[in-house]
Amino acid sequence: MTQFNGQVAIITGASGLLASGVIPIFSAGGAKLALTCGDDRLYERMPELRDDPDHLCLQSTDLSDPAVVDALASRVLGAYGRIDILVNIVGGWDAGKPAHEMTVDTWQSMIRLNATVTFLMCRAVIPAMLEGGGGAIVNIGARPGLRASGNDAAYAASKAAVLRLTESISEEYKRRGIRVNAVLPSAIVPAEQYAEDPHSGVTPAQLGRLIAFLCSDDGAIVQGALIPAYGTKF
């Protein structure tokens, strides 16, 4: 089992499908969790967290607002005194139309949800990680961020921004104890669907184990990597 005893991990998008495979691994490894969620699905997916004293549920309405993100980081520091890990799960997908039919709202929404939120969360936790002697950040990319297909220009551009951001901040902080990587999933599917069709995508638990490795001592030599996690879908 991956060990995170005493470490504080912020996991955004905690009520989503991917987080359901990430949170249990960090919790079982002894991490103290700070979980951002905008609705009540967190406890619907993981009711065991209701009685877990080692987590902080942060109701967040808009992580693209710098003031909200800075306040969130301050609250975590106030509660735990440190930030060791950030897993940036919050994001969105909107595609299906060619560029000339895409609205400006769609473009701005994808950039905001995927690129701006990731940037602001990284920016907010890095000072605490530097003060604490290091940390680990895992961002969530996507295959279109490497090579786009048609009718997904806004999404692909936003995920490309996440990948370049990952590479850049890795270079800036790798010699100061902060390692930064990104995982690039294919479709994320429930375990039941994967069991019926292993070529349909990857499960939250599979991705959770990869993310936990990157944040662990065993993954300390991995820095600035953009790791495909497609399974056999592509």
Backbone as numpy.savetxt, mean C-alpha at the origin, in Angstrom:
# Nx Ny Nz CAx CAy CAz Cx Cy Cz
7.23 -17.70 10.72 6.39 -16.50 10.72 7.27 -15.25 10.72
6.90 -14.29 9.87 7.64 -13.03 9.84 7.40 -12.26 11.13
8.49 -11.74 11.70 8.41 -11.08 13.00 8.51 -9.56 12.85
7.57 -8.88 13.49 7.59 -7.41 13.51 7.40 -6.90 14.94
7.89 -7.64 15.90 7.65 -7.31 17.30 8.06 -5.89 17.63
7.10 -5.13 18.16 7.38 -3.76 18.57 7.37 -2.74 17.46
7.28 -3.17 16.22 7.29 -2.22 15.10 5.88 -1.68 14.85
5.81 -0.47 14.37 4.53 0.20 14.09 4.36 0.27 12.58
3.26 -0.30 12.11 2.98 -0.35 10.68 1.70 0.41 10.35
1.81 1.38 9.46 0.63 2.05 8.91 0.23 1.30 7.65
-1.01 0.89 7.58 -1.55 0.23 6.39 -2.75 1.02 5.93
-2.67 1.63 4.76 -3.79 2.41 4.24 -4.74 1.50 3.47
-5.96 1.99 3.29 -6.94 1.18 2.57 -7.27 -0.10 3.30
-7.35 -0.03 4.63 -7.43 -1.23 5.45 -8.74 -2.00 5.29
-9.76 -1.37 4.77 -11.04 -2.06 4.63 -11.19 -2.75 3.28
-10.17 -2.66 2.42 -10.25 -3.24 1.09 -9.82 -4.70 1.04
-9.99 -5.30 -0.14 -9.70 -6.72 -0.32 -8.23 -7.04 -0.11
-7.33 -6.27 -0.69 -5.91 -6.55 -0.54 -5.49 -6.51 0.92
-5.98 -5.51 1.65 -5.59 -5.38 3.06 -5.99 -6.59 3.88
-7.04 -7.30 3.47 -7.47 -8.48 4.21 -6.43 -9.59 4.20
-5.50 -9.53 3.25 -4.40 -10.48 3.21 -3.13 -9.94 3.81
-3.07 -8.64 4.05 -1.87 -8.00 4.59 -1.94 -7.87 6.10
-3.07 -7.37 6.58 -3.19 -7.07 8.01 -2.96 -8.29 8.90
-3.54 -9.47 8.60 -3.33 -10.61 9.50 -1.87 -11.03 9.65
-1.09 -10.88 8.59 0.32 -11.27 8.66 1.10 -10.34 9.59
0.85 -9.04 9.47 1.55 -8.10 10.35 1.06 -8.24 11.79
-0.24 -8.47 11.94 -0.78 -8.66 13.29 -0.20 -9.91 13.94
-0.16 -11.02 13.20 0.39 -12.26 13.75 1.87 -12.13 14.05
2.56 -11.25 13.32 3.98 -11.04 13.54 4.30 -10.10 14.68
3.28 -9.58 15.35 3.50 -8.75 16.53 3.59 -7.27 16.28
3.23 -6.81 15.07 3.28 -5.37 14.79 2.12 -4.65 15.47
2.36 -3.41 15.82 1.28 -2.53 16.23 0.77 -1.85 14.97
-0.53 -1.88 14.75 -1.10 -1.47 13.48 -1.83 -0.14 13.58
-1.60 0.71 12.59 -2.38 1.93 12.41 -3.05 1.79 11.05
-4.36 1.65 11.06 -5.10 1.27 9.86 -6.01 2.41 9.42
-5.87 2.84 8.17 -6.76 3.88 7.67 -7.90 3.24 6.91
-9.10 3.70 7.18 -10.28 3.17 6.50 -11.34 4.25 6.48
-12.09 4.29 5.40 -13.11 5.31 5.24 -14.51 4.81 5.50
-14.66 3.54 5.89 -15.99 2.98 6.14 -15.87 1.86 7.17
-16.96 1.12 7.38 -17.00 0.09 8.42 -16.62 -1.30 7.93
-16.16 -1.43 6.69 -15.88 -2.76 6.16 -14.69 -3.43 6.85
-13.84 -2.65 7.48 -12.68 -3.24 8.16 -13.12 -4.31 9.15
-14.06 -3.99 10.01 -14.49 -4.95 11.03 -15.44 -5.99 10.47
-16.03 -5.71 9.33 -16.83 -6.75 8.67 -15.91 -7.83 8.11
-14.79 -7.43 7.51 -13.85 -8.40 6.95 -13.04 -9.10 8.04
-12.69 -8.34 9.09 -11.82 -8.88 10.13 -12.39 -8.55 11.51
-13.46 -9.21 11.91 -14.09 -8.89 13.20 -13.17 -9.11 14.39
-12.14 -9.95 14.21 -11.21 -10.22 15.32 -10.45 -8.97 15.76
-10.40 -7.97 14.89 -9.68 -6.75 15.24 -10.40 -5.93 16.30
-11.70 -6.12 16.44 -12.46 -5.32 17.40 -11.89 -5.44 18.81
-11.39 -6.62 19.15 -10.88 -6.85 20.50 -9.35 -6.87 20.56
-8.72 -6.40 19.50 -7.26 -6.39 19.45 -6.75 -5.03 19.93
-6.04 -4.98 21.06 -5.58 -3.69 21.58 -4.40 -3.11 20.81
-3.77 -3.93 19.96 -2.58 -3.46 19.25 -2.89 -2.91 17.87
-4.01 -2.22 17.75 -4.29 -1.55 16.49 -5.03 -0.24 16.76
-4.82 0.66 15.85 -5.44 1.98 15.89 -6.20 2.16 14.59
-7.50 2.36 14.67 -8.32 2.55 13.47 -8.44 4.05 13.20
-7.95 4.47 12.06 -7.91 5.88 11.70 -8.95 6.14 10.61
-10.06 6.73 10.99 -11.09 7.05 10.01 -10.59 8.23 9.18
-10.36 7.97 7.91 -9.80 9.01 7.04 -10.74 9.21 5.86
-11.04 10.45 5.57 -11.97 10.75 4.49 -11.26 11.06 3.18
-10.09 11.67 3.24 -9.43 12.09 2.00 -7.93 12.15 2.20
-7.25 11.06 1.82 -5.80 11.02 1.98 -5.06 11.79 0.89
-5.80 12.45 0.01 -5.14 13.35 -0.94 -5.05 14.77 -0.39
-5.52 14.96 0.83 -5.44 16.26 1.51 -4.20 16.25 2.40
-3.21 17.10 2.12 -1.98 17.08 2.92 -2.23 17.27 4.41
-3.18 18.10 4.77 -3.44 18.34 6.19 -3.97 17.08 6.87
-4.83 16.34 6.17 -5.36 15.09 6.73 -4.24 14.08 6.94
-3.37 13.96 5.95 -2.28 12.98 6.04 -1.29 13.36 7.14
-0.94 14.62 7.22 -0.02 15.05 8.27 -0.61 14.83 9.66
-1.90 15.08 9.79 -2.57 14.85 11.08 -2.59 13.37 11.42
-2.77 12.54 10.41 -2.77 11.09 10.62 -1.42 10.62 11.14
-0.35 11.08 10.49 0.99 10.68 10.95 1.25 11.16 12.37
0.80 12.36 12.68 0.99 12.90 14.03 0.22 12.07 15.06
-0.97 11.61 14.69 -1.74 10.79 15.62 -1.06 9.45 15.89
-0.50 8.85 14.85 0.21 7.58 15.04 1.42 7.78 15.94
2.17 8.86 15.70 3.33 9.14 16.55 2.90 9.41 17.98
1.77 10.10 18.15 1.29 10.37 19.50 0.89 9.09 20.22
0.35 8.13 19.47 -0.11 6.89 20.09 1.02 5.91 20.35
1.96 5.83 19.40 2.98 4.78 19.48 4.41 5.30 19.59
4.63 6.56 19.24 5.96 7.13 19.39 6.92 6.85 18.26
6.48 6.09 17.25 7.37 5.76 16.14 6.54 5.29 14.96
7.17 5.28 13.77 6.59 4.69 12.56 7.70 3.92 11.88
7.50 2.62 11.70 8.53 1.77 11.12 8.20 1.30 9.70
6.92 1.15 9.41 6.48 0.53 8.16 5.29 1.30 7.60
5.29 1.46 6.29 4.13 2.01 5.59 3.81 1.10 4.42
2.57 0.63 4.36 2.07 -0.12 3.21 0.97 0.71 2.57
1.26 1.23 1.39 0.36 2.16 0.70 -0.62 1.39 -0.19
-1.77 1.02 0.35 -2.73 0.24 -0.42 -3.79 1.11 -1.09
-4.11 2.24 -0.51 -5.19 3.07 -1.06 -4.94 3.38 -2.54
-5.97 3.23 -3.33 -5.87 3.54 -4.76 -7.21 3.33 -5.41
-7.22 3.46 -6.72 -8.47 3.30 -7.45 -8.22 2.91 -8.89
-9.28 2.48 -9.55 -9.19 2.09 -10.96 -10.39 2.64 -11.70
-10.12 3.27 -12.83 -11.19 3.77 -13.70 -10.63 3.77 -15.11
-11.17 2.93 -15.96 -10.66 2.79 -17.32 -11.81 2.36 -18.22
-11.49 2.17 -19.50 -12.49 1.67 -20.43 -12.83 2.60 -21.56
-12.29 3.82 -21.54 -12.59 4.77 -22.60 -11.30 5.27 -23.24
-11.32 5.54 -24.55 -10.15 6.14 -25.20 -9.95 7.57 -24.70
-8.75 8.08 -24.92 -8.38 9.37 -24.33 -9.34 10.50 -24.72
-9.82 10.51 -25.97 -10.65 11.65 -26.37 -12.04 11.61 -25.75
-12.41 10.46 -25.14 -13.69 10.36 -24.46 -13.55 10.45 -22.94
-12.32 10.46 -22.46 -12.09 10.51 -21.03 -12.34 11.91 -20.49
-12.99 11.99 -19.35 -13.22 13.29 -18.74 -11.99 13.75 -17.95
-11.89 15.04 -17.77 -10.83 15.59 -16.94 -10.98 15.08 -15.51
-12.20 14.91 -15.05 -12.43 14.40 -13.71 -11.82 13.00 -13.53
-11.97 12.16 -14.56 -11.38 10.82 -14.48 -9.87 10.91 -14.39
-9.28 11.72 -15.23 -7.82 11.90 -15.20 -7.36 12.37 -13.83
-7.98 13.42 -13.32 -7.57 13.97 -12.04 -7.82 13.00 -10.89
-8.92 12.25 -10.97 -9.22 11.28 -9.92 -8.17 10.19 -9.84
-7.73 9.66 -10.99 -6.73 8.60 -10.99 -5.38 9.12 -10.47
-4.98 10.30 -10.89 -3.73 10.87 -10.41 -3.81 11.11 -8.90
-4.95 11.61 -8.45 -5.11 11.91 -7.02 -5.11 10.63 -6.19
-5.93 9.65 -6.57 -6.07 8.44 -5.76 -4.80 7.59 -5.74
-4.13 7.50 -6.87 -2.99 6.58 -6.97 -1.65 7.26 -6.73
-1.42 8.40 -7.35 -0.11 9.03 -7.24 -0.01 10.01 -6.07
-0.98 10.91 -5.96 -0.89 11.94 -4.93 -0.97 11.34 -3.54
-1.90 10.41 -3.32 -2.03 9.79 -2.00 -0.74 9.06 -1.62
-0.17 8.32 -2.56 1.08 7.60 -2.27 2.19 8.57 -1.91
2.32 9.64 -2.67 3.35 10.65 -2.37 3.15 11.26 -0.99
1.93 11.68 -0.68 1.69 12.35 0.59 1.94 11.42 1.78
1.55 10.15 1.65 1.79 9.22 2.74 3.28 8.99 2.94
4.02 8.82 1.86 5.47 8.66 1.98 6.09 9.89 2.62
5.71 11.05 2.14 6.28 12.30 2.68 6.01 12.45 4.17
4.82 12.00 4.60 4.44 12.20 6.00 5.21 11.29 6.96
5.56 10.07 6.51 6.20 9.13 7.44 7.72 9.17 7.41
8.30 9.68 6.35 9.76 9.64 6.21 10.48 10.36 7.36
10.03 11.54 7.80 10.75 12.18 8.92 10.80 11.30 10.17
9.69 10.62 10.49 9.69 9.75 11.67 10.61 8.55 11.46
10.65 8.01 10.26 11.55 6.89 9.98 13.00 7.32 10.09
13.32 8.50 9.59 14.69 8.99 9.70 15.09 9.17 11.17
14.17 9.71 11.94 14.47 9.91 13.35 14.63 8.59 14.08
13.88 7.58 13.64 13.95 6.27 14.29 15.04 5.37 13.76
15.79 5.83 12.78 16.91 5.05 12.26 16.61 4.20 11.05
15.39 4.33 10.49 15.09 3.58 9.27 13.65 3.14 9.23
13.33 2.41 8.16 11.97 1.92 8.00 11.80 1.26 6.65
10.59 0.83 6.37 10.28 0.16 5.11 8.97 0.69 4.56
8.96 0.96 3.27 7.76 1.43 2.57 7.50 0.49 1.40
6.27 0.05 1.27 5.86 -0.72 0.10 4.69 0.00 -0.56
4.87 0.36 -1.82 3.81 0.98 -2.61 3.17 -0.07 -3.52
1.95 0.19 -3.94 1.24 -0.73 -4.81 1.20 -0.15 -6.22
1.94 -0.80 -7.12 1.92 -0.41 -8.52 0.93 -1.26 -9.29
1.17 -1.40 -10.57 0.32 -2.23 -11.43 1.04 -2.44 -12.75
0.71 -3.52 -13.41 1.35 -3.83 -14.70 1.21 -2.69 -15.72
0.05 -2.02 -15.82 -0.05 -0.91 -16.77 0.91 0.25 -16.48
1.44 0.31 -15.25 2.43 1.34 -14.95 3.74 1.12 -15.67
3.98 -0.12 -16.11 5.17 -0.44 -16.90 4.89 -0.34 -18.39
3.74 -0.84 -18.81 3.35 -0.79 -20.21 1.84 -0.74 -20.29
1.32 0.35 -20.81 -0.12 0.55 -20.85 -0.75 -0.18 -22.04
-1.97 -0.59 -21.84 -2.79 -1.05 -22.96 -3.72 0.10 -23.34
-4.61 -0.13 -24.27 -5.53 0.94 -24.68 -6.63 1.16 -23.65
-7.18 2.32 -23.69 -8.35 2.68 -22.87 -8.09 2.70 -21.37
-6.84 2.90 -20.98 -6.56 3.05 -19.54 -5.47 4.09 -19.30
-5.50 5.15 -20.08 -4.42 6.15 -20.03 -4.27 6.77 -18.65
-5.37 7.16 -18.02 -5.28 7.83 -16.72 -4.75 6.89 -15.65
-5.28 5.67 -15.62 -4.84 4.70 -14.63 -3.38 4.34 -14.85
-3.01 4.06 -16.10 -1.62 3.69 -16.39 -0.67 4.81 -16.02
-1.03 6.04 -16.34 -0.17 7.18 -16.02 -0.01 7.34 -14.52
-1.10 7.14 -13.78 -1.02 7.30 -12.33 -0.16 6.23 -11.70
-0.25 5.00 -12.20 0.58 3.93 -11.65 2.04 4.07 -12.11
2.27 4.59 -13.29 3.64 4.89 -13.71 4.27 5.91 -12.76
3.47 6.88 -12.34 3.96 7.87 -11.39 4.34 7.22 -10.06
3.54 6.25 -9.61 3.87 5.53 -8.38 5.21 4.81 -8.51
5.46 4.20 -9.66 6.71 3.47 -9.85 7.91 4.41 -9.88
7.79 5.53 -10.57 8.90 6.48 -10.60 9.12 7.10 -9.22
8.04 7.37 -8.49 8.16 7.87 -7.13 8.90 6.86 -6.26
8.55 5.60 -6.39 9.22 4.55 -5.61 10.72 4.53 -5.88
11.08 4.56 -7.15 12.50 4.54 -7.50 13.22 5.78 -6.97
12.60 6.93 -7.08 13.25 8.16 -6.68 13.48 8.23 -5.18
12.44 7.94 -4.38 12.64 8.04 -2.94 13.52 6.91 -2.42
13.54 5.79 -3.13 14.50 4.75 -2.77 15.93 5.27 -2.88
16.23 5.93 -3.98 17.56 6.49 -4.17 17.89 7.54 -3.12
16.89 8.32 -2.74 17.12 9.41 -1.80 17.41 8.92 -0.38
16.81 7.79 0.01 16.86 7.40 1.42 17.49 6.04 1.70
17.94 5.33 0.67 18.43 3.98 0.91 19.68 3.95 1.78
20.48 5.00 1.74 21.67 5.04 2.59 21.38 5.69 3.94
20.11 5.96 4.17 19.70 6.53 5.46 18.75 5.57 6.19
18.74 4.33 5.75 18.02 3.30 6.49 16.59 3.03 6.06
16.11 3.74 5.04 14.74 3.53 4.59 14.76 2.79 3.26
14.12 1.65 3.22 14.05 0.91 1.96 12.63 1.04 1.39
12.58 1.24 0.09 11.31 1.54 -0.58 11.18 0.65 -1.80
10.09 -0.08 -1.88 9.84 -0.99 -2.99 8.38 -0.90 -3.41
8.08 -1.50 -4.55 6.69 -1.56 -5.02 6.39 -2.97 -5.51
5.17 -3.41 -5.27 4.69 -4.66 -5.85 3.66 -4.32 -6.92
3.65 -5.12 -7.97 2.78 -4.88 -9.11 1.86 -6.07 -9.29
0.68 -6.04 -8.68 -0.23 -7.19 -8.80 -0.91 -7.23 -10.17
-1.40 -8.40 -10.50 -2.40 -8.50 -11.56 -3.75 -8.34 -10.88
-4.80 -8.94 -11.40 -6.09 -8.88 -10.72 -5.97 -9.52 -9.34
-6.57 -8.87 -8.35 -6.59 -9.41 -7.00 -7.95 -10.07 -6.79
-7.94 -11.36 -6.51 -9.19 -12.11 -6.44 -9.31 -12.82 -5.10
-10.53 -13.07 -4.64 -10.71 -13.82 -3.39 -10.14 -15.23 -3.51
-9.81 -15.81 -2.37 -9.22 -17.15 -2.36 -10.13 -18.17 -3.03
-11.44 -18.01 -2.87 -12.38 -18.96 -3.46 -12.31 -18.93 -4.98
-12.21 -17.72 -5.54 -12.11 -17.61 -6.99 -10.79 -18.18 -7.50
-9.72 -17.94 -6.75 -8.42 -18.47 -7.15 -8.42 -19.98 -7.12
-9.09 -20.55 -6.13 -9.15 -22.01 -6.02 -9.85 -22.62 -7.23
-10.86 -21.93 -7.75 -11.58 -22.42 -8.92 -10.79 -22.18 -10.20
-10.05 -21.06 -10.25 -9.29 -20.71 -11.45 -7.98 -20.04 -11.04
-6.90 -20.81 -10.88 -5.62 -20.23 -10.46 -5.02 -19.24 -11.45
-5.57 -19.17 -12.65 -5.07 -18.22 -13.64 -5.83 -16.90 -13.62
-6.75 -16.74 -12.67 -7.60 -15.54 -12.65 -6.92 -14.34 -12.03
-5.84 -14.55 -11.31 -5.15 -13.44 -10.66 -4.33 -13.93 -9.49
-4.24 -13.11 -8.46 -3.50 -13.46 -7.24 -4.38 -13.13 -6.05
-4.14 -13.82 -4.93 -4.97 -13.62 -3.76 -4.37 -12.57 -2.82
-5.20 -11.99 -1.97 -4.67 -11.06 -0.97 -3.60 -11.69 -0.09
-3.78 -12.94 0.29 -2.80 -13.59 1.17 -1.46 -13.77 0.47
-1.49 -14.12 -0.82 -0.23 -14.26 -1.57 0.52 -12.93 -1.61
-0.19 -11.87 -1.90 0.43 -10.55 -1.93 0.87 -10.12 -0.53
0.07 -10.48 0.47 0.43 -10.12 1.84 1.76 -10.71 2.26
2.01 -11.96 1.87 3.29 -12.59 2.23 4.46 -11.89 1.54
4.26 -11.48 0.29 5.32 -10.76 -0.43 5.59 -9.41 0.22
4.53 -8.68 0.54 4.68 -7.37 1.17 5.36 -7.50 2.53
4.95 -8.50 3.30 5.57 -8.70 4.62 7.06 -9.01 4.49
7.42 -9.82 3.50 8.84 -10.11 3.28 9.63 -8.83 3.01
9.08 -7.97 2.16 9.79 -6.73 1.82 9.96 -5.82 3.03
9.07 -5.92 3.99 9.16 -5.08 5.19 9.96 -5.73 6.30
10.33 -6.99 6.13 11.00 -7.74 7.18 12.52 -7.60 7.10
13.19 -8.09 8.11 14.66 -8.12 8.10 15.17 -8.97 6.94
14.45 -10.03 6.61 14.88 -10.91 5.52 14.88 -10.17 4.18
14.04 -9.16 4.05 13.96 -8.41 2.80 14.80 -7.15 2.79
15.68 -7.01 3.76 16.42 -5.76 3.91 17.33 -5.42 2.74
17.74 -6.43 1.96 18.65 -6.16 0.85 17.91 -5.75 -0.42
16.58 -5.80 -0.39 15.79 -5.42 -1.57 15.46 -3.95 -1.48
15.88 -3.19 -2.47 15.74 -1.74 -2.41 15.43 -1.20 -3.80
14.37 -0.41 -3.90 14.02 0.23 -5.16 13.49 -0.73 -6.21
12.98 -1.88 -5.78 12.51 -2.90 -6.71 11.06 -2.68 -7.10
10.75 -2.99 -8.34 9.38 -3.00 -8.86 9.06 -4.45 -9.17
8.36 -5.12 -8.28 8.26 -6.57 -8.31 6.95 -7.02 -8.96
7.02 -7.67 -10.13 5.80 -8.20 -10.74 5.20 -9.30 -9.85
3.91 -9.25 -9.66 3.21 -10.26 -8.87 1.95 -10.66 -9.63
2.16 -11.15 -10.84 1.05 -11.40 -11.76 0.45 -12.80 -11.59
1.14 -13.69 -10.91 0.71 -15.08 -10.96 0.84 -15.60 -12.39
-0.16 -16.32 -12.83 -0.14 -16.85 -14.20 -1.17 -16.18 -15.10
-1.69 -15.03 -14.63 -2.73 -14.37 -15.40 -2.23 -13.86 -16.74
-0.97 -13.37 -16.76 -0.43 -12.81 -18.01 0.67 -13.71 -18.54
